[in-house]
Structures are given as structure tokens and as C-alpha cells.
Amino acid sequence: MSKKILVTGGGGFIGSHLARHLYQQGDFVRVADIKYNEYIQEEYYTEKHTLDLRKIENCLELTKDIDHVYNFAANMGGIGFITAVGAQVMRDNVLINTNMLEAVRQNKVKRLLFSSSACVYPTYKQRSSEVEGLKEEDAFPAEPDSFYGWEKLYTEKMCEAYQRDYGLDIRIARYHNIYGPEGVYQGGREKSPAALCRKVAEAFDPGVITIWGDGKQTRSYCYIDDCVKGTILLMESNYSKPLNIGSDRLVTIDQLADIIVEISGKKITKEYDLSKPQGVRGRNADLTIVKKVLSWKPEVSLKEGLTQTYRWIEEQYKKS
């Protein structure tokens, strides 16, 4: 049976992809954001609202007669952005998330999903490039590496408090480096896969690209289609604790760049800028619980996902 769904942050990367999937499967989809994804051209919603969710009255209006809320609205970006901006990120996101929780409570929305992040995990678990997969229980004792991570962890606890005190039905997804086409790839808010795809697309053949850091820092990456499937499965499940949505394939940034260069067919030399932010030394996802409770795991290989992402960014670069 179709549902009435609100996707906040419906103009962002994950939010727009999720809204399109829900809309195409026949749900009533209301999207809300302060700015919209310019790269998705086709209609992917039933209703579109351009609103500031830092204002409680807007959140109250949006959540009327809604069954499920996917709360993706956030002021965020890649490592360059979240290491440079702290107060604005914390202020904006705490306001948005507090307002959405209260609006869901007042309007008796059946269920809310909060989009958290792997940035909640402590730095002392991520000091080696050969890092073990981060388990959900590893978030405490707390020591996130950014103000963005602290805000996400705080909101997780606020969700827990609303669950306990008001009986709200809440799901929490901890996303690990979601990437894919139709997302930000320039301007300073892009994540590492998009940034590297853009650099390679822009480079001459033969050419040179610059890697932030020494290239030995490690991450795992999850393609957007897998992310959307895992997110919907979590929302429809009975699991109410934080849950990793990501990949457990660990790669260095060097390896990530090499795959993209291979896809491009160019001859590229890599240079390194040690003055740029590079985040924690290593971060990987443990998928034990999500495989058990959702029977979910990522299906799209890193090379396949990067091929789709690179080809799309290359096309955008040629257009511009």
C-alpha cells in the first residue's frame, strides 16, 4: 500500500535519489529543501516545497498528514568543508533536526528516519590506515573528529530521548561515504570520489592531478543505488537502533584515484598536497548487524559505481 512520505533535504544528493525511487514505486512524495539538485532533470516528487527548515512553523506545516519522514536536510559537505566550518554546521543542523523531531511528535507522524554519519565514530578507533570495520557500538566513548560528527551524535541521542519520552518510532542510518552520479562535484562541498573524478576529467592526457594528503589514508565507499535500497529496508524494518549503511571494502585514496584514472583511459601522474585536510587515517564499516537484520549488503562494485560516476561527471565537465 502506498504511503504519504516527506523527504527533507529532497534537493540534496541522497534525498533526491531516495525521493525519485519512492515516487517511481507509487508513493506520494513531498520533498522539501532550501536548494534543489540541479542535475536531476525529470520530476521525482508529488509535491515540492522550497523552505527553511530551521523554522519550526515550516516543519509543522510539512509534516501534516504524513506517514513517514526521511530527514536528510543538513548543512554539510566533504572533508574540506566540514573541517573549515563548525558553528554554522552545528547550529543549522541542530535547529533542523530539533524542529523535525518536534513536528513529527506534534503531528503524530508514524515513523521518522534520521540520516546520521560515520563521522560519529571516535578518532581513537581510526588512527591506522589498516583500520578494522567500525561496529555500531564503537561510537562510545565518544570522540568524533569534527563538529559535524558531534552534531550527528548529539542528534542520535536526541532521537533516543524522543523515543523514550514520547514513544516516537525512529530509524537511524549511519552512512559511510555514499557516492554516485547526479551529485555535487565542484565548489568545495564535494566528497572524495566526485572530487577525484572531476580532477581526472579536467586533466590533460597526459596530465597531473593533486591528491589531498599522502594518498595512504583509507576509506570504504557505497554506491547511491545500494544506499537507497538499504535505507528503505531500514525504514520498513523493526530495527530502531543506529545502523551502518556502507561498504566494507577498504581502499586507499591512491587506489581510488588509480581506479578512476583507469576508467578515464588517460595517462595521469599523481602529486600530493600534505597541507590539505585528509580526515581520520582510516575508516571502514562493519556490516555484521545490517546483514543480519536487513539481509542487505552493497551489490554494486567500486569499479562499476565509479565508472557510472566518472562518466556522468565527465559529461558535465564537457557541457560546461
VMD Tcl script that draws the C-alpha trace (Angstrom):
set ca {
  {0.00 0.00 0.00}
  {1.37 3.43 -0.94}
  {2.36 5.88 1.77}
  {2.49 9.65 2.17}
  {6.19 10.38 2.55}
  {8.15 13.53 3.33}
  {11.80 13.69 2.27}
  {13.57 16.66 3.84}
  {16.80 17.51 2.09}
  {14.97 16.28 -1.01}
  {17.08 18.66 -3.05}
  {20.33 17.05 -1.91}
  {22.21 14.02 -3.21}
  {20.87 11.10 -1.18}
  {17.50 12.76 -0.61}
  {16.79 13.34 -4.30}
  {17.79 9.79 -5.29}
  {15.66 8.34 -2.50}
  {12.66 10.53 -3.37}
  {12.87 9.51 -7.02}
  {12.86 5.81 -6.09}
  {9.86 6.22 -3.78}
  {7.99 8.34 -6.34}
  {8.60 5.81 -9.10}
  {7.27 2.98 -6.93}
  {4.00 4.86 -6.50}
  {4.24 6.62 -3.14}
  {3.04 10.17 -2.51}
  {6.34 12.03 -2.10}
  {6.60 15.53 -0.65}
  {10.11 16.96 -0.90}
  {11.42 19.98 0.97}
  {14.73 21.82 0.80}
  {16.21 25.29 0.70}
  {18.04 24.49 -2.56}
  {17.49 21.79 -5.19}
  {19.66 19.31 -7.07}
  {20.12 20.90 -10.49}
  {21.31 17.64 -12.03}
  {18.12 15.57 -11.78}
  {16.00 16.83 -14.63}
  {12.91 14.63 -14.51}
  {10.12 15.06 -11.99}
  {10.78 12.93 -8.92}
  {8.16 14.11 -6.43}
  {4.44 14.67 -5.95}
  {4.92 17.99 -4.15}
  {7.92 20.31 -3.99}
  {8.46 22.88 -1.23}
  {11.32 25.37 -1.02}
  {11.52 26.17 2.69}
  {13.94 26.90 5.51}
  {13.65 24.00 7.97}
  {15.44 25.96 10.66}
  {12.00 27.49 11.25}
  {9.64 25.29 13.29}
  {6.48 26.55 11.56}
  {7.74 25.19 8.22}
  {8.43 21.78 9.72}
  {5.00 21.66 11.33}
  {3.31 22.51 8.03}
  {5.31 19.94 6.04}
  {4.59 17.02 8.38}
  {0.79 17.35 8.32}
  {-0.93 14.16 7.06}
  {2.41 12.39 6.51}
  {3.09 8.71 7.30}
  {6.90 8.56 7.10}
  {9.60 11.24 7.25}
  {13.09 10.68 5.82}
  {15.10 13.51 7.38}
  {18.12 14.24 5.15}
  {18.15 18.03 5.47}
  {21.60 19.19 6.61}
  {24.30 21.77 6.08}
  {27.22 19.58 5.09}
  {29.91 18.77 2.54}
  {33.20 16.96 2.01}
  {36.31 16.98 4.20}
  {37.35 20.45 3.07}
  {34.01 21.93 4.10}
  {33.39 20.16 7.40}
  {36.91 20.87 8.65}
  {36.59 24.58 7.79}
  {33.03 25.18 9.04}
  {31.92 24.29 12.56}
  {29.47 26.68 14.21}
  {27.26 27.12 11.14}
  {27.04 23.37 10.58}
  {26.17 22.63 14.22}
  {23.69 25.50 14.55}
  {21.82 24.83 11.31}
  {21.64 21.07 11.71}
  {20.63 21.07 15.37}
  {17.83 23.53 14.55}
  {16.62 21.44 11.60}
  {16.71 18.15 13.48}
  {15.15 19.52 16.66}
  {12.33 21.09 14.66}
  {11.69 17.92 12.68}
  {11.54 15.73 15.79}
  {9.11 18.10 17.45}
  {6.96 18.41 14.32}
  {6.84 14.62 13.97}
  {5.73 14.38 17.60}
  {3.08 17.07 17.37}
  {1.63 15.82 14.07}
  {1.76 12.17 15.14}
  {3.82 11.00 12.16}
  {4.11 7.21 12.24}
  {7.88 6.94 11.67}
  {11.00 9.07 11.13}
  {14.38 8.11 9.70}
  {17.35 10.26 10.70}
  {20.37 10.38 8.39}
  {23.42 10.13 10.60}
  {27.03 9.61 9.54}
  {30.16 7.54 10.05}
  {31.64 10.83 11.31}
  {30.13 9.95 14.71}
  {32.84 7.33 15.26}
  {35.77 8.23 17.55}
  {39.19 9.26 16.28}
  {40.95 6.76 18.57}
  {39.40 3.93 16.51}
  {40.60 5.44 13.21}
  {44.31 6.22 13.63}
  {45.60 3.48 11.33}
  {45.06 3.03 7.59}
  {44.61 -0.69 8.32}
  {41.51 0.09 10.38}
  {39.02 -2.60 11.37}
  {35.38 -2.15 10.41}
  {33.60 0.20 12.80}
  {30.80 -1.50 14.73}
  {27.75 0.47 15.79}
  {28.73 0.02 19.45}
  {32.09 1.70 18.78}
  {30.54 5.19 18.82}
  {31.06 5.35 22.59}
  {33.11 6.54 24.44}
  {32.64 9.47 22.08}
  {35.36 11.40 20.26}
  {34.18 12.37 16.74}
  {36.78 14.06 14.55}
  {34.65 17.07 13.52}
  {31.91 19.39 14.74}
  {29.72 17.75 12.08}
  {30.30 14.37 13.72}
  {29.47 15.75 17.17}
  {26.22 17.22 15.84}
  {25.22 13.90 14.30}
  {25.98 12.01 17.51}
  {24.06 14.56 19.59}
  {21.03 14.21 17.32}
  {21.19 10.42 17.60}
  {20.88 10.83 21.37}
  {18.06 13.34 20.93}
  {16.25 10.77 18.77}
  {16.77 8.23 21.55}
  {15.28 10.67 24.07}
  {12.22 11.28 21.87}
  {11.82 7.52 21.50}
  {11.91 7.04 25.27}
  {9.86 10.03 26.40}
  {7.25 10.26 23.61}
  {7.24 6.81 22.02}
  {8.35 8.08 18.59}
  {9.14 5.34 16.08}
  {12.61 6.24 14.79}
  {15.23 4.72 12.49}
  {18.86 5.88 12.37}
  {21.17 5.25 9.39}
  {24.91 5.85 9.76}
  {26.07 6.47 6.20}
  {29.63 5.67 5.12}
  {30.84 7.68 2.11}
  {27.89 7.48 -0.27}
  {28.79 8.40 -3.87}
  {27.38 8.30 -7.39}
  {26.22 10.46 -10.31}
  {23.94 13.49 -10.03}
  {25.71 14.91 -7.02}
  {27.95 17.87 -6.19}
  {31.33 17.52 -7.91}
  {32.76 21.04 -7.63}
  {32.58 24.15 -5.50}
  {34.07 22.86 -2.24}
  {31.31 20.63 -0.83}
  {32.05 17.56 -2.96}
  {33.21 14.26 -1.46}
  {36.44 12.49 -2.46}
  {35.09 10.25 -5.27}
  {33.43 13.19 -7.01}
  {36.44 15.45 -6.45}
  {38.85 12.90 -7.92}
  {36.53 12.17 -10.86}
  {36.38 15.91 -11.61}
  {40.16 16.30 -11.35}
  {40.75 13.42 -13.77}
  {38.06 14.70 -16.18}
  {39.68 18.15 -16.15}
  {43.25 16.86 -16.57}
  {45.10 16.82 -19.86}
  {46.19 13.49 -21.38}
  {48.92 13.03 -20.29}
  {48.31 15.12 -17.20}
  {48.67 15.58 -13.45}
  {46.19 15.54 -10.54}
  {46.73 16.56 -6.92}
  {45.76 14.21 -4.07}
  {44.97 15.70 -0.66}
  {47.29 14.09 1.89}
  {49.75 11.32 1.09}
  {47.22 9.03 -0.59}
  {47.67 6.28 2.01}
  {44.60 7.21 4.07}
  {41.81 4.62 3.67}
  {38.03 4.65 3.26}
  {35.18 2.43 2.08}
  {32.58 3.68 -0.42}
  {28.93 2.77 -1.02}
  {27.14 3.45 -4.32}
  {23.97 5.53 -4.17}
  {21.64 2.80 -5.53}
  {22.76 0.40 -2.78}
  {22.35 3.18 -0.22}
  {18.75 3.87 -1.30}
  {17.82 0.18 -1.10}
  {19.38 -0.18 2.36}
  {17.69 2.99 3.59}
  {14.21 1.88 2.54}
  {14.76 -1.58 4.05}
  {15.77 0.07 7.33}
  {12.73 2.36 7.32}
  {10.41 -0.60 6.71}
  {12.11 -2.77 9.36}
  {11.50 -3.03 13.11}
  {15.12 -2.13 13.93}
  {15.27 1.10 15.97}
  {18.98 1.41 16.86}
  {21.69 3.14 14.77}
  {22.76 1.01 11.80}
  {25.69 1.24 9.39}
  {24.82 1.71 5.71}
  {28.04 1.44 3.71}
  {30.66 -0.88 2.26}
  {33.33 -2.95 3.98}
  {35.78 -2.85 1.05}
  {38.70 -0.74 2.30}
  {40.77 1.17 -0.27}
  {43.43 3.84 -0.07}
  {42.80 7.22 -1.69}
  {45.65 6.31 -4.03}
  {43.80 3.15 -5.09}
  {40.58 5.12 -5.52}
  {42.36 7.58 -7.81}
  {44.00 4.74 -9.76}
  {40.63 3.12 -10.49}
  {39.26 6.45 -11.76}
  {42.33 7.04 -13.92}
  {41.95 3.55 -15.40}
  {38.30 4.25 -16.20}
  {39.26 7.52 -17.92}
  {41.85 5.87 -20.15}
  {44.21 8.80 -19.57}
  {47.86 8.79 -18.54}
  {47.84 10.64 -15.23}
  {50.62 11.42 -12.75}
  {49.68 11.96 -9.12}
  {51.06 14.70 -6.90}
  {50.38 15.11 -3.18}
  {49.49 18.13 -1.03}
  {50.15 17.38 2.63}
  {48.82 20.78 3.69}
  {45.23 19.84 2.79}
  {42.81 18.21 5.27}
  {42.54 14.44 5.00}
  {40.38 13.48 7.99}
  {40.98 10.34 10.01}
  {43.70 7.96 8.86}
  {41.34 5.08 8.15}
  {37.59 4.43 8.21}
  {35.69 1.27 7.31}
  {32.21 -0.10 8.02}
  {31.37 -3.27 9.88}
  {28.24 -4.67 8.21}
  {27.56 -7.58 10.58}
  {24.34 -6.19 12.05}
  {22.88 -4.74 8.85}
  {23.41 -8.05 7.03}
  {21.64 -9.84 9.86}
  {18.65 -7.55 10.46}
  {18.01 -6.32 6.89}
  {19.62 -9.09 4.80}
  {21.30 -6.18 2.99}
  {24.78 -5.70 1.61}
  {26.13 -3.48 -1.18}
  {25.87 -5.11 -4.60}
  {27.50 -2.53 -6.91}
  {31.27 -2.99 -7.18}
  {33.52 0.00 -6.61}
  {34.72 -0.01 -10.22}
  {31.19 -0.26 -11.58}
  {29.97 2.58 -9.38}
  {32.97 4.77 -10.16}
  {32.51 4.14 -13.87}
  {28.94 5.47 -13.68}
  {30.08 8.41 -11.56}
  {33.09 9.31 -13.71}
  {31.15 9.13 -17.00}
  {28.48 11.43 -15.59}
  {30.98 13.98 -14.22}
  {32.98 13.84 -17.46}
  {29.78 14.64 -19.36}
  {29.02 17.59 -17.04}
  {32.56 18.90 -17.47}
  {32.30 18.75 -21.26}
  {28.96 20.59 -21.17}
  {30.42 23.39 -19.08}
}
mol new
graphics top color blue
foreach p $ca { graphics top sphere $p radius 0.5 }
foreach p [lrange $ca 0 end-1] q [lrange $ca 1 end] { graphics top cylinder $p $q radius 0.2 }
display resetview
